[in-house]
C-alpha cells in the first residue's frame, strides 16, 4: 500500500509528442465525410465555414495555451476550470468532457470504424461481430496505454504520421487537377446558413483540447503547451482548408453526389482505382489512432477528478510498475465499449458539439479569472497579447455558435448539467458520511 502512495505520473511527453497527439485527436473521421456536406450547403464558398471554425479554434486554443501554462496538473480543461472556479463547476466540466463529449464521440467513431470494414469479410455480418470487434479494439488501446504514457504517445505518433501521408499526397496531387470554374464564388450564402454549416463542421475541429488532459505528464509544460498548440492548430487548419479547396476544385458539383465518401471519389479521380484503397486505409488508421489517443487523454480527466474525490477514489490508482492510471483507462475503455455497442454513429453524437462548446466557454472564463489571481500572475507563463481582447472575442464567437443549436439539443444539454449537479451534491453527502464513519471508527 505504501508503494502505491509513492507512485507518481511521469513527465515524458515533449513538444512533438503533444503536437502529434493534438493533430491525431483533431483529424479523425470528420475530414473524410464533411467536405461534401459543407459543399452541399455553401458550394464554392465552403471556405467561409472553415474560416469561422478556424477563428474560433485559434481564439480558444490561445486561451488554452495561457491557462495550460499556469495549471500543469492532469485533467486539461477540468483542471483549469477547477483551479479557477472550484469543485462544483469543475465537476460539471469534468463530466461534460468525459461522458457528454469523449465517450459519446468515441463510441460514434468506433461505430463508424466498424461500418467502414463490415463489408470486407462475411464474418463481420454476424450480429455479435460488432461487439467483439469493438471489445478487441479497446482491449488493445487499454493495454498500450497501461504499459506507459511513452508507449501510448509513441503509438499515437506513428499512426498519426501514417494517416497524414495519404491526405498530404492527395492534396498535393489534387492541386494540379483543379478546374478554375469549380472554385469561383458566384454569391455569398446567407449568414444563417453559414452559421448552421459552421456548427456541423465544428465537430471536425475538436480534439486539441483533449490532448491537454495529460498535462500532468508533459515535460516543461509552461513552454511545451503553447508551442504544441501553435504547431497542431496551424497544421490542422491548413490541411482542412486545402482538403476542401482541392475536393471542390477537382470534383465541383459532382462532390454533392459523394456524401458518404467524398475523399474516396476525389482520390479515384486523380490517381485512379487505387485511390479508394489509399483513402480507405487512411480513414481506418485515422479513426483507429484517434480512439487510441483519446483513451490516453480522457482517462486522465477521470484520474484528476478521482484525486479530488469527485469520482470514486480507485479511479486515481496508479499502476505500481508503469505509473499509469490503469483503473481509469480500463473504466473509460469499458464504458465506451458498452455505449458503442448499444448505439449508432448518428444517435451517439447529439450532445458532443454542445458539450464541448460549454467546456470551451468555461476555459475562456477560467483564463480571465486566473489572469487576475495573484498566485498565477507571479509565475513565468505564456500570456495572450492584447489584454482581454482575445478571451472576450472567444466568448462572443462561442455564444454565436451556441445560438445555432436546435432547441432539443439545448434542452438535452441543460438536463445533463442538472443531473450532474444533483450527482455532485449526492456524492458530497456520501463522502461526508464516509468521513464521519471513519472518524468514529478511530
SVG drawing of the C-alpha trace seen along z (x, -y; Angstrom):
<svg xmlns="http://www.w3.org/2000/svg" viewBox="-36 -45 47 60">
<polyline fill="none" stroke="black" stroke-width="0.4" points="0.0,0.0 2.9,-2.3 4.3,-1.7 1.1,-2.8 1.2,-6.2 4.7,-7.0 4.0,-6.2 3.6,-9.4 2.8,-10.3 5.9,-10.6 6.5,-13.8 7.6,-12.1 5.7,-14.0 7.5,-16.6 6.5,-19.2 6.3,-16.8 4.6,-14.1 1.9,-16.6 1.6,-18.2 1.1,-14.9 -1.4,-13.7 -3.4,-17.0 -3.3,-16.6 -4.3,-13.0 -7.2,-13.8 -8.4,-16.5 -8.1,-14.9 -10.4,-12.0 -13.4,-10.8 -14.8,-14.3 -12.4,-15.3 -13.3,-12.2 -17.0,-12.9 -17.6,-16.6 -16.3,-18.2 -19.4,-17.1 -21.8,-18.1 -20.3,-21.6 -20.2,-21.9 -23.9,-21.0 -24.8,-24.0 -22.2,-26.5 -20.8,-25.4 -17.5,-27.1 -18.0,-29.4 -17.3,-26.5 -14.1,-28.1 -16.1,-30.7 -17.4,-28.0 -13.8,-26.7 -12.6,-30.2 -15.3,-30.7 -14.3,-27.4 -10.6,-28.2 -11.1,-31.6 -13.0,-30.0 -10.5,-27.3 -7.5,-29.6 -9.0,-32.0 -10.0,-29.1 -6.6,-27.4 -4.8,-30.7 -6.8,-30.7 -5.9,-27.0 -2.2,-27.9 -2.3,-30.6 -4.2,-28.7 -2.4,-25.5 1.0,-27.1 -0.3,-28.1 -2.2,-25.0 0.1,-22.0 -1.7,-19.1 -3.5,-16.3 -7.1,-16.9 -6.7,-19.6 -9.9,-21.7 -11.2,-20.2 -8.1,-21.1 -8.2,-24.7 -11.8,-25.3 -11.4,-23.6 -8.5,-25.9 -10.5,-29.0 -14.0,-28.3 -13.8,-25.4 -15.1,-21.8 -18.7,-22.2 -18.1,-24.0 -15.0,-21.8 -17.1,-18.6 -19.7,-19.8 -17.0,-20.4 -15.3,-17.1 -18.5,-15.1 -19.4,-17.0 -15.9,-16.2 -15.6,-12.5 -19.2,-11.5 -21.0,-14.2 -18.2,-14.6 -15.5,-12.0 -17.4,-8.7 -20.2,-9.6 -17.9,-10.9 -15.6,-7.9 -18.5,-5.5 -19.8,-7.1 -16.4,-6.9 -16.0,-3.2 -19.3,-2.5 -18.1,-4.4 -14.9,-2.4 -16.9,0.9 -19.1,-0.4 -16.0,-1.0 -14.8,2.6 -18.0,4.6 -18.4,5.2 -14.9,6.6 -15.4,10.0 -18.6,12.2 -17.6,12.7 -18.4,9.0 -22.1,9.6 -22.9,11.6 -24.8,9.7 -22.1,10.4 -19.2,9.2 -19.5,5.5 -19.3,6.2 -16.3,8.4 -14.5,6.0 -15.0,3.0 -14.1,5.1 -10.8,6.2 -10.1,2.6 -10.4,1.2 -8.6,4.1 -5.6,3.2 -5.9,-0.5 -6.1,0.2 -3.0,2.5 -0.9,0.0 -1.8,-2.9 -1.4,-1.0 2.1,0.1 3.1,-3.5 2.4,-7.1 5.6,-6.9 4.4,-3.8 0.9,-5.3 2.4,-8.5 4.8,-6.6 1.9,-4.5 -0.1,-7.7 2.8,-9.4 3.4,-6.6 -0.3,-6.2 -0.7,-9.9 2.1,-10.1 0.7,-7.1 -2.7,-8.7 -1.3,-12.1 0.8,-10.9 -2.1,-9.9 -4.0,-13.1 -1.0,-15.3 -0.3,-13.3 -4.0,-13.7 -3.8,-17.4 -0.5,-17.9 -1.5,-15.8 -5.0,-17.3 -3.7,-20.9 -2.6,-20.1 -6.1,-18.8 -8.2,-21.8 -10.7,-23.4 -10.9,-27.2 -14.7,-27.2 -15.3,-24.9 -13.8,-27.4 -15.5,-30.6 -17.8,-32.0 -20.8,-33.5 -22.7,-34.6 -22.2,-34.7 -24.6,-32.4 -26.9,-33.8 -25.4,-34.3 -27.8,-31.9 -26.7,-29.1 -23.1,-29.8 -23.8,-29.6 -25.7,-26.3 -23.0,-24.8 -20.2,-26.0 -21.8,-24.3 -21.8,-21.0 -18.2,-21.5 -17.0,-22.5 -17.1,-18.8 -14.1,-18.2 -12.0,-20.9 -12.4,-19.4 -9.5,-17.4 -6.6,-19.5 -8.2,-20.4 -8.4,-16.7 -4.7,-16.2 -4.0,-18.6 -5.7,-16.2 -2.3,-14.6 -0.8,-17.9 0.5,-16.2 2.8,-14.1 4.1,-16.9 7.8,-17.9 8.2,-21.6 4.5,-22.4 5.0,-26.2 6.8,-26.2 5.7,-22.8 1.9,-23.5 1.9,-26.9 4.4,-25.5 2.4,-22.3 -0.9,-24.2 0.6,-26.5 2.1,-23.6 -1.1,-21.4 -3.7,-24.1 -1.7,-25.6 -1.3,-22.2 -5.0,-21.2 -6.4,-24.5 -4.0,-24.3 -4.9,-20.7 -8.6,-21.2 -8.7,-24.3 -6.6,-22.7 -8.6,-19.4 -11.9,-21.3 -10.3,-23.5 -8.9,-20.5 -12.2,-18.5 -14.3,-21.4 -11.8,-22.3 -11.4,-18.8 -15.0,-17.4 -17.1,-20.6 -20.8,-19.9 -20.1,-16.2 -18.9,-16.5 -22.6,-16.5 -23.0,-13.0 -20.5,-11.5 -21.9,-12.4 -20.8,-9.2 -17.1,-9.2 -16.1,-12.4 -12.4,-11.9 -12.6,-8.4 -14.2,-10.0 -11.5,-12.7 -8.7,-10.1 -10.2,-7.9 -10.5,-10.9 -6.9,-12.0 -5.0,-8.7 -7.4,-6.0 -9.0,-3.0 -6.0,-2.6 -7.1,-5.9 -10.1,-4.3 -7.8,-1.8 -5.4,-4.5 -8.2,-6.6 -9.9,-3.6 -6.7,-2.7 -6.1,-6.4 -9.7,-6.6 -9.2,-3.4 -5.9,-4.4 -7.3,-7.9 -10.2,-6.7 -8.1,-4.0 -5.4,-6.3 -7.9,-9.0 -9.6,-6.4 -6.3,-5.2 -5.2,-8.8 -8.4,-9.6 -8.1,-6.6 -4.7,-8.1 -6.0,-11.6 -9.6,-11.2 -8.5,-8.6 -6.5,-11.4 -9.7,-13.5 -11.2,-10.7 -7.9,-10.3 -7.9,-14.1 -11.5,-14.1 -10.9,-11.0 -7.8,-12.6 -10.2,-15.4 -12.7,-12.7 -15.3,-13.9 -15.3,-10.4 -14.6,-7.0 -11.0,-7.0 -10.0,-3.8 -10.0,-5.7 -6.9,-7.5 -4.9,-4.4 -1.6,-4.2 0.0,-1.0 2.9,-0.2 5.2,0.7 4.1,-1.6 2.9,-4.6 -0.3,-5.0 -3.9,-5.4 -4.8,-1.9 -8.2,-1.7 -9.3,-4.9 -8.0,-3.6 -9.9,-0.3 -13.1,-2.1 -13.1,-4.5 -12.5,-1.8 -15.2,0.5 -17.8,-2.3 -17.0,-3.3 -17.4,0.3 -20.9,0.5 -22.1,-2.8 -20.6,-1.9 -22.3,1.5 -25.7,0.1 -25.9,-2.8 -25.2,-4.1 -23.0,-6.9 -25.8,-9.4 -27.6,-8.7 -24.4,-9.0 -23.3,-12.4 -26.2,-14.5 -24.6,-16.0 -21.0,-16.1 -20.8,-19.5 -22.9,-21.4 -20.9,-19.8 -17.6,-20.9 -18.8,-24.5 -19.8,-24.8 -16.3,-23.4 -14.7,-26.0 -16.7,-28.8 -15.7,-27.7 -12.0,-27.5 -12.1,-31.0 -13.7,-32.4 -11.1,-30.5 -8.4,-32.2 -9.8,-35.6 -10.2,-34.7 -6.7,-33.2 -5.1,-36.2 -6.1,-38.2 -5.2,-35.6 -2.0,-36.5 -0.6,-33.0 -1.0,-32.8 0.3,-36.2 3.6,-35.7 4.5,-32.7 6.6,-32.9 4.0,-31.7 2.6,-32.3 0.3,-35.3 -2.1,-36.1 -1.3,-39.6 -3.8,-42.5 -5.2,-42.2 -8.7,-40.7 -9.5,-41.2 -8.9,-37.5 -10.8,-36.0 -13.8,-38.4 -13.8,-37.6 -13.8,-33.9 -16.8,-34.3 -18.7,-36.2 -17.9,-33.5 -18.9,-30.6 -22.2,-32.3 -22.8,-32.8 -22.2,-29.0 -24.4,-28.1 -27.2,-30.2 -27.2,-27.9 -28.1,-24.9 -31.5,-23.3 -33.9,-23.5 -33.9,-19.8 -30.0,-19.8 -30.1,-22.7 -32.7,-21.1 -30.7,-17.8 -27.6,-19.8 -29.5,-21.5 -30.9,-18.2 -27.4,-16.7 -26.0,-19.6 -28.8,-19.5 -28.3,-15.7 -24.6,-16.3 -25.2,-18.9 -27.6,-16.5 -25.0,-13.8 -22.3,-16.2 -24.3,-17.1 -25.4,-13.4 -21.7,-12.4 -20.8,-15.1 -23.3,-13.7 -22.0,-10.2 -18.4,-11.4 -19.3,-13.3 -21.0,-10.2 -17.9,-8.1 -15.6,-10.6 -17.8,-10.6 -17.8,-6.8 -14.0,-6.7 -13.6,-9.2 -16.0,-7.3 -14.2,-4.0 -10.9,-5.6"/>
</svg>
